[in-house]
Amino acid sequence: MLPLARSVVDPSAHRRSDPALLSRAAREPATWVVLLRDGRIATVVEGGGVALDLRRPADLAGWPEDTAADSGLWLFLGEHAGETFLALLVTDLDLGGAELEGVHERPTEDLSDVTWSTLREVGHLLGDRDADLATTAVALAEWHRRNQRCPRCGSPTRPALAGWVRRCSVDDVEEHPRTDAAVIMAVTDAQDRLLLGHGAQWAARRFSTLAGFVEPGESLETAVRREVAEEVGVTVGDVTYVASQPWPFPASLMVAFRARATTSDLVADGIEVTDARWFTRADLHRAVRDGEVLLPMRTSVALALIEQWYGGPLDEAPADQAPPAEEAEASDPAMG
């Protein structure tokens, strides 16, 4: 199971249309709140591992008494094992202006002691429930941040349906969260060597599997073949589905494949990929051990594909250390 694909929380979508959902959930004794700040989630070290730093609504002094379903900073995540889970964005989100009815900027409780972690850093360390909650919360928060105005008329939009919809303030048209399909592929040749590339915007020595967004009119398999041909000049034959997981940086679904190359000459396009290499298992082990190659973060599909081909973990890989350009790399599908 991929780190961010552990879907165990019931989304309970039928509850989102209840205008009193958030206020009612806030008063239930079995409700917990996931805290988010600037794309990071509140975490705590627990039993030698990492878990979400969950809070009770009553402990958050900023909880409004009459929270409506269009409250901009509160999100309904779902239910699990008899408990309800909400998310709270505790920093300025700029959801179209503080004058929008129902937008509450932040709780008044002092949260200076909270440890804030990125999903990239801790996604693989969280338990199934917490990984599911965190992935959903980050994805929704990022969608709200990027969709503050109506794409039809440019008017401000306001959150609705407990954070799962944004509604135009002028024509009342609803906008729903979107997911962009991206393919990511472990390409091997006739000698079973693995193809890895270095992205133009990545930190030095960082290599990963190739990836790219699916274009209109394409099948996933066609996207695999096109991306590999465009980025490194290699022709791909057979394409086999492996797995998928959400990559909410900002809104991707990474669909992973194995692909068999029918040619082996590499010509990096110099725009998206500046270096590309074929690796045997011994080559990659040596390059990682010596620090010549840095691999993707442990939460990514990319590392899972690489280690599946390798036959086990590459323990020397500093996969959990975010590179200097972590934001650019995380938003790049090749790092998913």
C-alpha positions in Angstrom: 0.0 0.0 0.0 1.4 3.4 -1.0 1.8 5.9 1.9 -0.9 8.3 0.9 -3.3 5.7 -0.6 -4.5 4.3 2.8 -8.1 5.3 2.6 -9.8 4.0 5.8 -11.8 7.1 6.8 -15.5 7.1 5.8 -16.0 10.5 4.0 -19.7 10.4 5.0 -20.5 12.6 2.1 -24.3 12.4 2.8 -23.7 14.6 5.9 -22.1 17.6 4.0 -25.4 19.1 2.9 -26.5 19.5 6.5 -26.2 23.3 7.2 -25.7 22.6 10.9 -23.1 19.8 10.4 -20.0 21.7 11.6 -21.7 23.3 14.6 -23.3 20.0 15.6 -20.0 18.1 15.2 -18.2 20.7 17.3 -20.5 19.8 20.3 -20.2 16.0 19.9 -17.8 14.4 22.5 -16.4 12.1 19.8 -15.1 14.9 17.5 -11.5 15.6 16.8 -9.9 18.5 14.9 -6.9 18.3 12.5 -4.9 21.5 12.6 -3.4 23.0 9.4 -1.1 26.0 8.9 0.5 27.2 5.7 0.2 23.7 4.1 1.6 22.0 7.2 -0.2 19.7 9.7 0.1 19.6 13.4 1.9 16.4 14.5 3.2 14.9 17.7 5.7 12.2 18.5 3.8 9.3 20.0 5.0 5.9 21.1 8.2 6.3 19.1 6.3 7.2 16.0 4.5 10.2 14.5 0.8 11.0 14.8 -1.6 13.9 14.2 -1.8 16.3 17.1 -5.6 16.1 17.3 -7.5 18.7 19.4 -11.1 18.8 20.7 -13.2 21.6 19.3 -13.9 22.9 22.8 -10.2 23.4 23.3 -10.0 25.8 20.3 -11.2 29.1 21.8 -12.0 30.5 18.3 -14.7 28.0 17.5 -17.8 30.1 16.6 -21.0 29.3 18.4 -23.1 29.3 15.3 -20.8 27.9 12.7 -22.6 27.5 9.3 -21.7 25.1 6.5 -20.1 28.0 4.6 -17.5 28.7 7.3 -14.3 29.1 5.4 -11.8 27.7 7.7 -13.5 24.6 9.0 -13.7 21.4 7.0 -15.5 18.1 7.5 -13.2 15.2 6.8 -15.4 12.2 7.7 -15.9 9.5 10.3 -13.9 6.6 11.6 -14.5 4.1 14.4 -17.4 6.1 15.8 -15.5 9.4 15.8 -16.0 12.5 13.7 -13.0 14.5 12.2 -12.8 18.1 11.2 -10.0 20.2 9.9 -9.2 23.8 10.9 -7.0 26.2 8.9 -5.4 28.2 11.7 -3.6 30.9 9.7 -4.7 33.5 7.2 -6.0 31.8 4.1 -7.3 34.8 2.2 -10.4 33.1 1.1 -11.6 36.2 -0.8 -11.6 38.7 2.0 -12.5 38.8 5.7 -15.7 40.5 4.9 -17.2 37.2 3.6 -19.9 36.0 5.9 -18.9 32.9 7.8 -15.1 33.3 7.4 -13.3 33.1 10.8 -9.6 33.9 10.6 -8.1 31.9 13.4 -8.7 30.4 16.8 -7.6 32.5 19.8 -5.9 29.7 21.5 -2.1 30.0 21.7 -0.7 27.3 19.3 2.9 28.3 19.6 3.8 24.9 21.0 2.5 23.0 18.0 4.9 21.0 15.8 4.1 21.7 12.1 5.1 19.1 9.6 4.6 18.7 5.8 2.8 15.7 4.5 5.9 15.0 2.4 7.9 14.7 5.6 5.6 12.5 7.7 3.0 10.9 5.3 4.8 7.6 5.4 5.3 7.7 9.2 1.6 8.3 10.1 -0.8 5.4 10.8 -3.5 4.6 8.3 -6.2 6.8 9.8 -3.9 9.8 10.3 -2.4 9.5 6.8 -5.9 9.5 5.3 -7.0 12.5 7.3 -3.9 14.5 6.6 -4.0 13.8 2.9 -7.6 14.9 2.6 -7.1 18.0 4.8 -4.0 19.2 2.9 -5.8 18.6 -0.5 -8.9 20.5 0.5 -6.9 23.4 2.0 -4.8 23.7 -1.1 -7.9 23.7 -3.3 -9.5 26.5 -1.2 -6.3 28.6 -1.4 -6.2 28.4 -5.2 -9.9 28.8 -5.9 -11.0 32.0 -4.3 -12.7 33.4 -7.4 -15.3 32.2 -9.8 -13.7 31.0 -13.1 -16.8 32.2 -15.0 -17.1 35.8 -13.8 -14.2 36.4 -11.4 -16.4 37.2 -8.4 -15.4 35.9 -4.9 -16.4 32.4 -4.0 -17.4 31.2 -0.6 -17.1 27.8 1.0 -20.1 25.5 1.3 -21.1 21.9 2.0 -18.7 21.8 5.0 -15.7 22.8 2.9 -16.3 20.5 -0.1 -17.7 23.1 -2.5 -17.1 26.8 -3.2 -20.1 28.8 -4.4 -20.0 32.0 -6.5 -21.2 35.0 -4.5 -22.9 36.4 -7.6 -24.5 33.6 -9.6 -24.4 30.9 -6.9 -22.7 28.4 -9.3 -20.8 25.7 -7.4 -17.2 24.8 -7.9 -16.0 21.4 -6.8 -12.5 20.2 -5.9 -10.6 18.9 -8.9 -7.9 16.3 -9.3 -5.4 16.4 -12.1 -4.2 13.0 -13.4 -0.5 12.6 -13.7 1.4 9.5 -14.8 4.7 8.4 -13.2 6.6 5.5 -14.6 9.5 3.1 -13.9 11.0 2.7 -17.3 13.3 -0.3 -17.9 15.2 -1.4 -21.0 16.1 -4.9 -22.4 18.9 -5.2 -19.8 16.5 -4.4 -17.0 18.3 -1.1 -16.3 16.2 1.6 -14.7 15.8 5.1 -16.3 16.1 8.0 -13.9 16.2 11.7 -14.7 17.2 15.0 -13.1 14.6 17.7 -13.2 15.7 21.2 -14.2 14.3 22.8 -11.1 15.5 20.2 -8.6 18.3 20.3 -6.1 21.7 19.0 -7.4 22.1 15.2 -7.6 18.4 14.6 -7.2 17.1 11.9 -9.5 13.7 10.3 -9.9 11.5 8.4 -12.2 9.9 10.3 -15.1 6.4 11.7 -14.8 4.0 14.2 -16.3 0.4 15.4 -16.5 -2.1 13.7 -18.7 -3.2 16.0 -21.6 -6.7 16.3 -23.0 -7.7 13.4 -25.3 -5.0 11.1 -23.9 -5.3 7.7 -22.3 -2.9 7.1 -19.4 -0.8 4.7 -21.4 -0.5 7.3 -24.2 0.6 9.9 -21.7 3.4 7.5 -20.4 4.7 7.0 -23.9 4.5 10.7 -24.9 6.2 12.0 -21.7 9.1 9.6 -22.0 9.6 10.4 -25.7 9.5 14.1 -25.0 11.7 14.3 -22.0 14.5 11.8 -22.9 13.9 10.6 -26.5 13.2 7.0 -25.6 10.4 4.9 -27.3 8.2 2.9 -24.9 6.4 -0.3 -25.8 4.5 -2.2 -23.1 2.9 -0.2 -20.3 1.6 -1.9 -17.1 -0.4 -0.3 -14.3 1.1 -0.6 -10.8 -0.8 1.6 -8.3 -2.0 5.2 -7.6 -2.1 7.6 -4.7 -3.1 11.3 -4.2 -0.4 13.9 -4.3 -2.1 17.0 -3.1 0.7 19.5 -4.0 -1.5 21.0 -5.3 -4.1 18.5 -6.7 -2.6 15.5 -8.4 -3.5 11.9 -8.6 -0.3 10.0 -9.3 -1.0 6.9 -11.4 2.1 4.7 -11.5 3.2 2.3 -14.3 6.0 0.1 -15.3 7.1 0.7 -18.9 9.4 -1.2 -21.2 11.7 0.8 -23.4 12.3 -0.4 -27.0 15.2 2.1 -27.5 17.9 3.1 -25.1 19.6 6.2 -26.5 19.0 9.1 -24.1 18.6 12.7 -25.2 17.4 14.9 -22.3 15.2 17.7 -23.5 17.2 20.3 -21.5 14.0 22.0 -20.4 12.2 19.7 -18.0 15.0 17.1 -17.7 18.6 18.2 -17.7 20.2 14.7 -17.2 19.0 11.2 -17.7 20.8 7.9 -16.9 20.3 4.1 -17.1 21.1 2.4 -13.8 21.8 -1.3 -13.1 21.0 -2.3 -9.5 24.7 -2.2 -8.6 25.1 1.2 -10.3 22.2 2.7 -8.3 23.3 1.2 -5.0 26.8 2.6 -5.4 25.6 6.0 -6.5 23.2 6.3 -3.6 25.8 5.0 -1.1 28.4 7.5 -2.3 26.0 10.5 -2.4 26.2 10.8 -6.1 22.4 10.3 -6.4 19.7 11.6 -4.0 16.4 9.8 -4.3 12.8 11.1 -3.9 11.2 11.4 -0.5 9.9 8.3 1.3 6.2 9.4 1.0 6.4 9.4 -2.8 5.3 6.9 -5.4 8.6 7.5 -7.2 10.6 5.9 -4.4 8.2 3.0 -4.2 8.6 2.3 -7.9 12.4 2.6 -7.6 12.6 0.2 -4.7 10.1 -2.2 -6.3 12.5 -2.5 -9.2 15.6 -2.6 -7.0 14.1 -5.5 -4.9 14.1 -3.8 -1.5 14.8 -0.6 0.4 17.7 1.6 -0.5 18.6 2.2 3.1 21.3 4.7 2.3 18.9 7.0 0.5 18.3 10.3 2.4 14.7 10.1 1.1 13.1 11.8 4.1 15.2 14.9 3.9 13.5 17.6 1.9 15.9 19.3 -0.6 16.3 23.1 -0.7 13.8 23.4 -3.5 11.2 21.2 -1.8 8.2 23.2 -2.9 9.1 23.1 -6.5 10.0 19.4 -6.3 6.9 18.4 -4.5 4.6 20.1 -7.0 6.5 18.4 -9.8 4.7 15.1 -10.7 8.1 13.4 -11.1 8.6 13.7 -7.3 5.3 12.1 -6.5 
